Amino acid sequence: MTEEQKNIPEPPHAGAVRISFVDRYQIHPFLFALIVLLSVFILYQAGGGVLTILFSGSSMFLLNNPGALRWAAVVGQILFILIPTLGFAKLLSISLKDIFVFRLPSAKESTLGLLSLLTLQRVFEVYQSLQDQVPVPSVVREFVEPLKKLLEETIKAVVHANSIPELIFVLFVVAVVPAVIEECLFRGLIQRILDRLLSPIVSAVLAGTIFGLFHLNPFDIVTLVGLGIFLGLLRYRSQSLLLPILAHFLNNAMAVFAVYVGMDNDNLIAAAHIQQSFPVLMFQLVIFGALFALVFMAYLRSTQHVLQPPRSN
């Protein structure tokens, strides 16, 4: 071999293993998850506020300009949640397919999974009725009630639609966009990060809890955390983001339709609360809780084959 031949660098081995940024620098999964969550939270809160002012022209009287709130929510979620999520996912794995898995669930899996959601929603409704009956000290109530009312009015302003075209746009804003983007962040990236250290069930519970806290709604924290955990379990058992996305969409879409047809009328809700005593609500909670357990157990059985390793020939 000549001297010139010795100086020619060898081509990279065809079987060389590529590793991600996180693996190369051995970044702890909990630290990486914290970096992701803090970055997305700060970007979305700060950037979303700026976008709202840009779309509305003012930070005042936003309740009278729901269009600004809707467009700010859509653009803000894309710019400050989806794009950072994709960027961080690329740091975690060289292939986005390892993070965002879209296996097509069977019809039976999907049906039982969505039926589980519908029964769980009824559990949440009864729980909310029970929560409203809990006595609150007047000092606390005077401080909390204005905040609760403002939050409810803001949500209604975004969700309320006066026509079919507006209803379609509201569904896109409230149901389609959050279902896809939030599931990619929480059930895709965050749950995948936690899977590196924790068991699948524990990571689903933790990611779901973070999902609930991330919404900054103390009045619905229990139901938001419960929904997040449920979606995390769907992600684990289905080994796909498709079913959680569909369930998330259905959950939000049903709320939009409820507002559109007037089922959220405060007088109707108040009347229902008066008619239903605490023991009756507790009885309903047990019944619907048991119904949810039965349907969800059937869903778990329908996904057992998904978790089994393929048989070797």
ZADO-255654 format. One record per residue: z, y, x of N, C-alpha, C in turn; residue number from 1. Coordinates in steps of 0.001 Angstrom, whole numbers, always signed. Each point is the difference from the previous one (the first is absolute). Example, Ala and Ser with C-alpha at 12.3 -4.5 7.8 and 13.67 -1.06 7.14 Angstrom:
REM ZADO-255654
NODE        nz        ny        nx       caz       cay       cax        cz        cy        cx   num
NODE     +7800     -5690    +13190        +0     +1190      -890        +0     +1200      +900     1
NODE      -720     +1050      -350       +60     +1190      +820      +730     +1090      -770     2
END
This chain:
REM ZADO-255654
NODE        nz        ny        nx       caz       cay       cax        cz        cy        cx   num
NODE        +0     -1191      +844        +0     +1191      -844        +0     +1243      +880     1
NODE      -904      +927      -267      -102     +1214      +795     +1126      +953      -326     2
NODE      +157     +1036      +833     +1051      +988      -226      -242      +775     -1290     3
NODE     -1306      +277      -312      -332      +729     -1219      +350      -813     -1246     4
NODE      -237     -1323       +95      +316      -857     -1131     +1500       -66      -257     5
NODE      +803       +69     +1073     +1451       -26      -153      +523     +1235      -721     6
NODE      -690     +1149      +190      +460     +1262      -570      -410      +185     -1457     7
NODE      -861      -885      -526      -429      +108     -1392     +1134      -498      -899     8
NODE      +507      +848      -916     +1105      -440      -868      -431     -1103      -937     9
NODE      +920      -913      -241      -296     -1097      -897       +21      +483     -1443    10
NODE      -919      -501      -835        +3      +402     -1413     +1247      -521      -674    11
NODE      +480      +702     -1037     +1200      -481      -717      -243     -1368      -589    12
NODE     +1046      -806        +9      -107     -1362      -506      -309       +25     -1486    13
NODE      -902      -843      -410      -425       -14     -1402     +1155      -317      -930    14
NODE      +964      -757      +505     +1117      -396      -854     +1230      +876      +159    15
NODE      -151     +1184      +647     +1138      +885      +194      +579      +431     -1339    16
NODE     +1317       +10       -59      +683      +330     -1243      +286     +1495       -41    17
NODE      -433      +645     -1073      +284     +1411      -195     +1312      +123      -755    18
NODE      +826      +921      +406     +1272      +208      -680       +74     +1437      -491    19
NODE      +817      +197     -1023      +114     +1315      -616      +862      +934      +845    20
NODE       -19     +1269      -376      +802     +1021      +678     +1488      -350       -94    21
NODE      +454      -408     -1187     +1418      -327      -205      +416     -1185      +862    22
NODE      -859     -1021       +92      +323     -1175      +805       -80      +309     +1485    23
NODE      -958      +820      +383      -158      +308     +1422     +1232      +715      +542    24
NODE      +528      +939      -783     +1150      +778      +463     +1320      -524      -564    25
NODE       -60     -1166      -677     +1187      -678      -508      +904      +931      -806    26
NODE      -608      +697      -953      +750      +898      -874      +726      -831     -1055    27
NODE     +1284      +224      -153      +782      -775      -951      -510      +249     -1418    28
NODE      -127     -1047      -809      -515      +177     -1367      +781     +1007      -837    29
NODE     +1331       -10       +84      +792      +948      -779      -292     +1442      +438    30
NODE      -131      +201     +1309      -308     +1332      +514     -1384      +443      -470    31
NODE      -962      -904       +56     -1352      +342      -429       -33      +307     -1499    32
NODE      +716      -796      -802       +61      +251     -1443      +625     +1363      -279    33
NODE     +1044      +343      +750      +659     +1300      -178      -944     +1140      +355    34
NODE      -750      -163     +1089      -974     +1024      +403     -1054      +193     -1092    35
NODE      -483     -1118      -542     -1010       +64     -1066      +545      +744     -1209    36
NODE     +1177      -402      -465      +566      +576     -1224      +324     +1479      +168    37
NODE      +591      +365     +1116      +325     +1408      +230     -1259      +844       +98    38
NODE      -997      -506      +698     -1256      +744      +165      -681      +224     -1339    39
NODE      -116     -1073      -786      -668      +110     -1297      +801      +893      -943    40
NODE     +1328      -150        +3      +834      +805      -888      -137     +1489      +313    41
NODE      +100      +347     +1268       -87     +1417      +394     -1397      +550      -278    42
NODE     -1013      -774      +337     -1373      +454      -238      -265      +220     -1483    43
NODE      +448      -951      -824      -302       +91     -1431      +792     +1122      -664    44
NODE     +1272      +148      +350      +805     +1040      -622      -477     +1387      +412    45
NODE      -238      +187     +1290      -437     +1311      +472     -1456      +267      -396    46
NODE      -855      -976      +289     -1418      +185      -316      -254       +78     -1488    47
NODE      +724      -820      -777      -170       +40     -1445      +407     +1337      -584    48
NODE     +1065      +593      +535      +414     +1320      -467     -1040     +1061      +289    49
NODE      -571       -53     +1186     -1056      +960      +364     -1222      -182      -895    50
NODE      -393     -1249      -234     -1153      -269      -853      +224      +498     -1427    51
NODE     +1216      -184      -503      +302      +455     -1355      -187     +1508      -124    52
NODE      +479      +734     +1011      -155     +1459       -12     -1472      +379      +133    53
NODE      -735      -711      +853     -1427      +302      +165      -785      -239     -1283    54
NODE      +301     -1110      -686      -730      -317     -1233      +389      +916     -1148    55
NODE     +1275      +406       -26      +471      +804     -1130       -82     +1494      +268    56
NODE       -36      +359     +1294       -21     +1417      +350     +1378      +621       +31    57
NODE     +1011      -762      -390     +1361      +511       -34      +957     -1169       -96    58
NODE     +1201      +192      +467     +1022     -1034      -133      +798      +158     -1295    59
NODE      -347     +1026      -787      +707      +277     -1242      -743      -595     -1189    60
NODE      +766      -367     -1011      -545      -439     -1280      -965     -1177      +141    61
NODE      +359      -980      +820      -863     -1163      +203       -80      -854     -1256    62
NODE     +1037       +65      -840       -29      -796     -1223     -1105      +466      -937    63
NODE      -423     +1263      +156     -1100      +513      -810     -1362      -276      +622    64
NODE        -4      -649     +1140     -1251      -300      +692        +7     -1455      +455    65
NODE       -21      -956      -954       +72     -1417      +384     -1194      -456      +833    66
NODE     -1146      +663      -175     -1172      -366      +796      +256      +152     +1486    67
NODE      +723     +1066      +378      +331      +211     +1415      +902     -1106      +515    68
NODE      +983      -381      -823      +902     -1073      +393      -754     -1313      +172    69
NODE      -951      -273      -895      -757     -1252       +67      -874       -52     +1245    70
NODE      -760     +1062      +240      -884        -4     +1172      +795       -17     +1295    71
NODE     +1124      +710       +18      +849       -11     +1199      +548     -1401      +251    72
NODE      +354      -718     -1074      +522     -1358      +152     -1067      -935      +554    73
NODE     -1226       +86      -521     -1080      -885      +452      -355      +273     +1453    74
NODE      -300     +1258      +295      -406      +350     +1367     +1152      -238      +969    75
NODE     +1217      +322      -429     +1156      -198      +872      +228     -1462      +327    76
NODE      -142      -887      -987      +200     -1421      +269     -1085      -540      +937    77
NODE     -1214      +470      -157     -1078      -472      +878      +198      +500     +1430    78
NODE      +262     +1315      +136      +105      +596     +1332     +1279      -380      +725    79
NODE     +1121       -21      -726     +1296       -91      +654      +700     -1343      -169    80
NODE      -586      -902      -807      +562     -1347      -105     -1017     -1050      +422    81
NODE     -1193       +15      -616      -984     -1043      +289      -511       +65     +1434    82
NODE      -455     +1165      +430      -564      +109     +1359     +1045      -319     +1067    83
NODE     +1229      +562       -59     +1015      -421      +978      +321     -1492       -71    84
NODE       +11      -560     -1213      +269     -1432      -141     -1045      -823      +734    85
NODE     -1261      +354      -155     -1069      -720      +699      +120      +176     +1512    86
NODE      +364     +1201      +431      +162      +239     +1437     +1141      -806      +593    87
NODE     +1137        -9      -668     +1145      -777      +490      -290     -1502       -61    88
NODE      -745      -425     -1020      -350     -1422      -104      -844      -428     +1184    89
NODE      -868      +882      +459      -834      -315     +1158      +840      -110     +1272    90
NODE     +1097      +737       +60      +909      -125     +1144      +787     -1305       -53    91
NODE      +237      -491     -1201      +772     -1236      -164      -842     -1237      +266    92
NODE     -1268       +39      -403      -883     -1157      +153     -1407      +477      +311    93
NODE      -705      -753      +816     -1370      +386      +344      -948      -208     -1165    94
NODE      +409      -755      -995      -830      -246     -1169      +750      +428     -1258    95
NODE      -586      +905      -778      +626      +450     -1235      +100     -1119     -1024    96
NODE      -828     -1022      +148       +41     -1123      -934     +1315      -772      +118    97
NODE      +657       +93     +1155     +1292      -667      +163     +1110      +722      -770    98
NODE      -193     +1292      -262     +1003      +796      -698      -306       +62     -1489    99
NODE     -1231      +281      -327      -408      +172     -1386      -797     -1228      -443   100
NODE      +729      -968      -541      -594     -1276      -401      -375       +89     -1485   101
NODE     -1227      -369      -323      -482      +100     -1379      -515     -1355      -493   102
NODE      +881      -992       +56      -340     -1300      -593       -68      +145     -1515   103
NODE     -1004      -618      -615      -168       +89     -1448      +917     -1017      -676   104
NODE     +1030      +452      -733      +894      -944      -684      -735      -716     -1135   105
NODE      +494     -1177      -350      -597      -727     -1109      +334      +700     -1322   106
NODE      -720      -377     -1060      +246      +582     -1324     +1419      -297      -463   107
NODE      +490     -1208      +288     +1352      -374      -411     +1045      +830      +734   108
NODE      -173      +160     +1308      +920      +829      +780       +44     +1419      -544   109
NODE     -1176      +572      -213       -89     +1388      -453      +639      +170     -1371   110
NODE      -292      -931      -908      +539       +96     -1359     +1524       -59       +10   111
NODE      +557      -970      +719     +1457      -149       +40      +651     +1161      +749   112
NODE      -652      +491     +1039      +537     +1137      +734       +69     +1247      -860   113
NODE     -1056      +272      -765       -23     +1183      -858      +927      -158     -1202   114
NODE      +108     -1216      -530      +964      -244     -1080     +1432      +225      +502   115
NODE      +243      -372     +1238     +1318      +257      +595      +283     +1496       +30   116
NODE     -1014      +773      +358      +166     +1452       +21      +338      +537     -1382   117
NODE      -693      -473     -1020      +226      +494     -1360     +1426      -306      -475   118
NODE      +503     -1185      +300     +1374      -322      -384     +1001      +795      +828   119
NODE      -320      +232     +1275      +886      +797      +852       +62     +1444      -493   120
NODE     -1113      +519      -481        +6     +1356      -549      +966      +116     -1167   121
NODE       +38     -1030      -825      +922       +27     -1145     +1449       -25      +480   122
NODE      +275      -751     +1050     +1339        -2      +596      +356     +1408      +470   123
NODE      -951      +655      +661      +238     +1356      +504      +248      +985     -1147   124
NODE      -745      -148     -1098      +173      +894     -1141     +1404      -122      -582   125
NODE      +458     -1240      -155     +1355      -205      -539     +1033      +540      +982   126
NODE      -219      -220     +1294      +931      +519      +997       +80     +1524       -66   127
NODE     -1147      +656      -161        -1     +1459       -88      +794      +471     -1205   128
NODE      -120      -730     -1119      +779      +351     -1195     +1493      -148      +269   129
NODE      +377     -1056      +699     +1404      -190      +369      +475     +1103      +939   130
NODE      -842      +348      +942      +351     +1034      +971      +243     +1337      -694   131
NODE      -808      +296     -1019      +155     +1263      -726     +1293       +57      -801   132
NODE      +586     -1157      -284     +1240       -37      -773     +1245       +78      +882   133
NODE      -194       -43     +1305     +1151      +103      +912      +534     +1426       -42   134
NODE     +1285      +182      -286      +570     +1361       -61        -1      +664     +1372   135
NODE      -409     +1262       +10       -62      +769     +1248      +906     +1213      -138   136
NODE      +826      +299     +1000      +852     +1200       -66      -831     +1250      -251   137
NODE      +553      +926      -771      -749     +1201      -386      -450      +811     +1208   138
NODE      +831       +44     +1048      -368      +764     +1198     -1250      -595      +648   139
NODE       -13     -1324       +91     -1160      -676      +588     -1221      +146      -906   140
NODE      +221      -149     -1311     -1109       +82      -950      -665     +1377       +39   141
NODE      +788     +1055      +100      -551     +1350       +40      -866      +218     +1236   142
NODE      +329      -698     +1075      -785      +133     +1232     -1231      -896       -23   143
NODE      +156     -1218      -554     -1057      -996       +62     -1067      +201     -1065   144
NODE      +415      +364     -1211      -932       +76     -1122     -1183      +939      +256   145
NODE      +191     +1208      +546     -1165      +861      +264      -984      -628      +987   146
NODE      +526      -685     +1020      -881      -656      +970      -777     -1138      -656   147
NODE      +691      -768      -824      -644     -1113      -697     -1081      +512      -944   148
NODE      +320     +1068      -724      -966      +567      -946     -1221      +538      +727   149
NODE      +204      +665     +1140     -1118      +529      +773      -898     -1117      +506   150
NODE      +620     -1089      +478      -775     -1134      +492      -800      -634     -1133   151
NODE      +629      -173     -1150      -688      -594     -1141     -1158      +879      -471   152
NODE      +206     +1310       -29     -1059      +918      -429     -1162        +9      +987   153
NODE      +323      -110     +1290     -1056       -44     +1005      -844     -1253      -150   154
NODE      +663     -1144      -199      -724     -1262      -183      -857       +47     -1253   155
NODE      +561      +521     -1092      -756       +81     -1250     -1195      +930      +133   156
NODE      +165     +1093      +752     -1116      +930      +190     -1163      -673      +709   157
NODE      +315      -860      +969     -1046      -702      +735      -625     -1099      -839   158
NODE      +832      -700      -780      -449     -1190      -731      -670      +344     -1331   159
NODE      +400     +1083      -624      -497      +330     -1347     -1496      +306       +16   160
NODE      -701      -534      -981     -1446      +228      -136      -326      +358     -1439   161
NODE      -953      +918      -178      -377      +457     -1332     -1339      -545      -472   162
NODE      -690      -741      +862     -1309      -545      -368      -245     -1289      +780   163
NODE     -1003      -741      -427      -330     -1249      +690      -435      +255     +1446   164
NODE      -908      +979      +266      -366      +261     +1406     +1215      +366      +859   165
NODE      +906      +809      -574     +1199      +359      +766      +892     -1217      +204   166
NODE       +66      -871     -1006      +793     -1227      +122      -540      -876     +1134   167
NODE     -1308      -113      +108      -609      -802     +1070      +362      +574     +1361   168
NODE       -52     +1330      +113      +351      +634     +1274     +1483      -207      +319   169
NODE      +863      +117     -1024     +1431      -217      +209      +261     -1433      +450   170
NODE      -700      -964      -591      +146     -1396      +423      -387      -166     +1465   171
NODE     -1052      +687      +411      -423       -52     +1405     +1089      +568      +903   172
NODE      +569     +1146      -408     +1001      +686      +818     +1317      -767       +43   173
NODE      +459      -458     -1165     +1346      -559      -131       +40     -1510      +224   174
NODE     -1099      -689      -313       +19     -1465       +63      -849      -565     +1133   175
NODE     -1257      +427       +99      -909      -599      +990      +397      +380     +1421   176
NODE       +87     +1293      +270      +256      +468     +1368     +1349      -479      +531   177
NODE     +1117      +188      -729     +1278      -499      +525       +33     -1518      +158   178
NODE      -626      -719      -936       +29     -1462       +91      -635      -476     +1295   179
NODE     -1137      +561      +361      -701      -430     +1209      +701      +506     +1254   180
NODE      +290     +1290       +36      +511      +605     +1235     +1444      -405      +275   181
NODE      +856       +34     -1014     +1406      -364      +221      +155     -1474      +317   182
NODE      -826      -840      -592       +77     -1425      +326      -466      -263     +1423   183
NODE     -1011      +722      +448      -447      -160     +1389     +1104      +392      +974   184
NODE      +756     +1045      -337     +1086      +438      +877     +1188      -955       -56   185
NODE      +535      -238     -1194     +1266      -728      -110      -172     -1513       +45   186
NODE      -882      -545      -826      -208     -1451       -10      -951      -445     +1099   187
NODE      -856      +920      +476      -890      -343     +1092      +668      +204     +1347   188
NODE       +98     +1260      +416      +474      +305     +1353     +1498      -248      +186   189
NODE      +847      +616      -815     +1446       -85      +215      +499     -1441      -130   190
NODE      -423      -685     -1053      +468     -1382      -181      -508      -894     +1125   191
NODE     -1197      +279      +483      -544      -781     +1111      +799      +234     +1284   192
NODE      +413     +1228      +218      +832      +300     +1176     +1322      -747       -92   193
NODE      +641       +64     -1170     +1306      -645      -174      -109     -1516       +92   194
NODE     -1166      -549      -359      -202     -1447      +104      +144      -494     +1437   195
NODE      -160      +903      +964       +94      -409     +1401     +1436      -328      +412   196
NODE      +969      +497      -759     +1400      -226      +349      +778      -763     -1062   197
NODE      -389      +181     -1260      +787      -518     -1106      -746     -1101      -737   198
NODE      +729      -722      -834      -652      -984      -852      -862      +725     -1022   199
NODE     -1020      -659      -549      -894      +669      -959      +729      +584     -1203   200
NODE     +1005      -692      -513      +716      +493     -1174      +827     +1230      +360   201
NODE      +687       -42     +1128      +815     +1146      +421      -888     +1213      +278   202
NODE     -1141      -211      +639      -901     +1121      +278      -568      +575     -1295   203
NODE      -254      -864      -996      -485      +479     -1299     +1062      +849      -689   204
NODE     +1257      -447       +64     +1104      +746      -616      +202     +1336      +705   205
NODE       -19        -5     +1328      +226     +1228      +756     -1149      +988      -204   206
NODE     -1242      -496       +47     -1153      +880      -223       +26      +573     -1414   207
NODE      +428      -819      -972       +96      +479     -1375     +1078     +1057      -169   208
NODE     +1114      -176      +695     +1071      +996       -50      -466     +1321      +599   209
NODE      -707       -75     +1121      -541     +1204      +625      -988      +687      -944   210
NODE      -805      -800      -681      -956      +525      -979      +718      +811     -1070   211
NODE     +1101      -532      -522      +744      +711     -1033      +601     +1292      +507   212
NODE      +599       -41     +1194      +609     +1193      +572     -1035     +1058      +345   213
NODE     -1188      -441      +378     -1060      +909      +443      -439      +949     -1117   214
NODE      +210      -390     -1259      -464      +812     -1126      +923     +1180      -305   215
NODE     +1181       +27      +612      +916     +1126      -152      +298      +315     -1469   216
NODE      +243     -1044      -777      +346      +169     -1405     +1331      -701      -257   217
NODE     +1118      +710      +159     +1308      -652      -130      +288      -515     -1400   218
NODE      -702      +511     -1014      +273      -387     -1376      -634     -1350      -347   219
NODE     -1018      -400      +744      -670     -1277      -244       +59      -908     +1222   220
NODE      +994      +228      +856       +44      -707     +1273      +105     -1508      -180   221
NODE      +794      -448      -971      +186     -1440      -195     -1310      -656      -427   222
NODE      -689      +599      -965     -1246      -585      -478     -1103       +92     +1057   223
NODE       -25     +1068      +779     -1009      +130     +1050      +220     -1039     +1104   224
NODE     +1252      -190      +388      +302     -1022     +1005      -319     -1389      -556   225
NODE      +375      -237     -1251      -298     -1290      -620     -1491      -268       -56   226
NODE      -770     +1012      -384     -1457      -157       -36      -543      -256     +1400   227
NODE      +512      +719      +988      -465      -183     +1367      +266     -1408      +516   228
NODE     +1184      -527      -285      +328     -1366      +423      -913     -1005      -692   229
NODE      -222      +198     -1299      -886      -888      -755     -1407        +4      +606   230
NODE      -535     +1175      +313     -1335       +90      +597       -29      -653     +1388   231
NODE     +1114      +140      +732       +75      -638     +1307       -34     -1515       -94   232
NODE      +671      -541     -1020       -21     -1452      -201     -1388      -466      -434   233
NODE      -687      +810      -799     -1384      -327      -347      -870       -50     +1252   234
NODE      +224      +957      +885      -778       +37     +1255      +262     -1244      +841   235
NODE     +1248      -403       +82      +352     -1174      +800      -555     -1279      -617   236
NODE      +232      -193     -1281      -403     -1258      -629     -1510      -117      -169   237
NODE      -675     +1086      -249     -1451       -60      -176      -736       +80     +1327   238
NODE      +715      +424     +1071      -637      +187     +1311     -1209      +922      -129   239
NODE      +175     +1051      -796     -1092      +924      -263      +562     +1312      -526   240
NODE      -764     +1084      +231      +359     +1293      -565      -611      +215     -1378   241
NODE      -925      -856      -401      -719      +224     -1253      +926       -42     -1215   242
NODE      +864     -1003       -73      +875      -132     -1163     +1039     +1122       -55   243
NODE      +659      +361     +1106      +893     +1165       -54      -710     +1283      -409   244
NODE     -1220      +193      +487      -756     +1191      -383      -272        -7     -1499   245
NODE      -410     -1135      -526      -290      -104     -1429     +1268      +215      -831   246
NODE     +1109      -591      +423     +1261      +167      -726      +476     +1449       +63   247
NODE      -131      +627     +1150      +383     +1412      +170      -845      +881      -912   248
NODE     -1303      -283       -34      -901      +753      -880      +402      -168     -1462   249
NODE      +250     -1228      -418      +358      -266     -1386     +1300      +700      -372   250
NODE      +983       -30      +892     +1278      +653      -260      -183     +1498      -247   251
NODE      -767      +665      +861      -208     +1445      -135      -917      +328     -1175   252
NODE     -1029      -834      -208      -942      +260     -1083      +683       -90     -1355   253
NODE      +916      -942      -156      +712      -135     -1267      +859     +1227      -281   254
NODE      +559      +588     +1042      +776     +1229      -176      -904     +1145      -440   255
NODE     -1192       +69      +569      -960     +1044      -383      -402      -148     -1463   256
NODE      -319     -1216      -408      -393      -236     -1390     +1159      +281      -959   257
NODE     +1229      -305      +425     +1161      +264      -853      +127     +1490      -279   258
NODE      -215      +812     +1014       +44     +1446      -186     -1169      +459      -870   259
NODE     -1164      -576      +218     -1206      +429      -726      +127      -242     -1498   260
NODE      +585     -1126      -397      +119      -318     -1428     +1315      +482      -590   261
NODE      +833      +666      +811     +1228      +584      -518     +1179      -929       -66   262
NODE       -82     -1149      +682     +1116      -955       -47     +1203      +462      +814   263
NODE      -179     +1059      +795     +1123      +501      +794      +745     +1115      -718   264
NODE      -309      +217     -1263      +601     +1092      -767     +1528       -28      +105   265
NODE      +569     +1116      +404     +1449       +54      +240      +802      -304     -1258   266
NODE      -464      +449     -1138      +741      -249     -1235       +36     -1478      -348   267
NODE     -1141      -699      +236       -37     -1430      -269      +952      -750      +925   268
NODE        +7      +392     +1259      +878      -653      +969     +1468      +242      -366   269
NODE      +306     +1245      -353     +1378      +320      -356      +441      -802     -1227   270
NODE      -887      -116      -979      +325      -769     -1202      +229     -1462      +327   271
NODE      -812      -534      +903      +149     -1406      +398     +1342      -225      +675   272
NODE      +415      +980      +802     +1270      -139      +695     +1168       +30      -973   273
NODE      -113      +812     -1040     +1072       +89      -973      +141     -1312      -765   274
NODE     -1136      -607      -315        +2     -1213      -799      +501     -1212      +786   275
NODE      -154       +13     +1316      +340     -1171      +806     +1324      +237      +729   276
NODE      +986      -795      -337     +1303      +121      +633       -11      -669     +1370   277
NODE     +1070      +228      +733      +117      -582     +1332       -75     -1527       -25   278
NODE      +728      -692      -893      -106     -1471       -43     -1420      -476      -310   279
NODE      -694      +711      -884     -1372      -389      -333      -902      +138     +1216   280
NODE      +168     +1092      +726      -813      +211     +1202      +315     -1058     +1059   281
NODE     +1259      -360      +153      +356     -1035      +959      -624     -1334      -392   282
NODE        +3      -284     -1292      -625     -1238      -485     -1504       +11      +319   283
NODE      -648     +1122      -231     -1425      +116      +318      -250      -161     +1499   284
NODE      +897      +561      +792      -147      -104     +1449       +51     -1453      +453   285
NODE      +910      -762      -560      +112     -1419      +345     -1238      -768      -453   286
NODE      -454      +266     -1228     -1155      -717      -547     -1260      +287      +809   287
NODE      -274     +1275      +226     -1217      +348      +736      +108      -373     +1476   288
NODE     +1230       +40      +532      +184      -455     +1371      -301     -1476      +144   289
NODE      +467      -794      -975      -272     -1438       +18     -1491      -275      -185   290
NODE      -648      +779      -864     -1437      -171      -215      -777      +316     +1273   291
NODE      +400     +1082      +674      -646      +335     +1277      +188     -1122     +1011   292
NODE     +1210      -538       +81      +287     -1078      +951      -887     -1213      -265   293
NODE      -179      -348     -1265      -827     -1157      -352     -1462      +218      +392   294
NODE      -524     +1164      -340     -1411      +279      +300      -213      +103     +1505   295
NODE      +943      +644      +694      -164      +168     +1442      +128     -1330      +730   296
NODE      +860      -881      -480      +108     -1334      +589     -1317      -757      -169   297
NODE      -628      +171     -1154     -1314      -629      -212     -1020      +576      +984   298
NODE       +85     +1305      +245      -899      +609      +992      +256      -582     +1389   299
NODE     +1252      -142      +365      +328      -545     +1321      -556     -1417      +155   300
NODE       +95      -790     -1048      -551     -1358       +59     -1519       +42      +142   301
NODE      -631      +968      -631     -1465       +81       +61      -503      +416     +1376   302
NODE      +882      +575      +823      -405      +455     +1335      +508      -916     +1105   303
NODE      +603     -1121      -362      +562      -876     +1012     -1064      -477      +980   304
NODE     -1202      -269      -505     -1080      -505      +862      -452     +1044     +1007   305
NODE      +196     +1268      -321      -456     +1070      +891      +792        -9     +1304   306
NODE     +1290      -340       -80      +875       +41     +1167       -31     -1281      +814   307
NODE      -609     -1070      -539       -51     -1258      +720     -1088       +39     +1061   308
NODE      +293      -455     +1223     -1019        -6     +1054     -1117      -965      -347   309
NODE     -1234      +316      +415     -1110      -910      -290      +185     -1356      +674   310
NODE      -419     -1040      -675      +115     -1344      +548      -999      -222     +1124   311
NODE      +484      -658     +1051      -900      -320     +1115      -774     -1268      -317   312
NODE     -1257       -37      +433      -838     -1178      -256      +384     -1152      +920   313
END
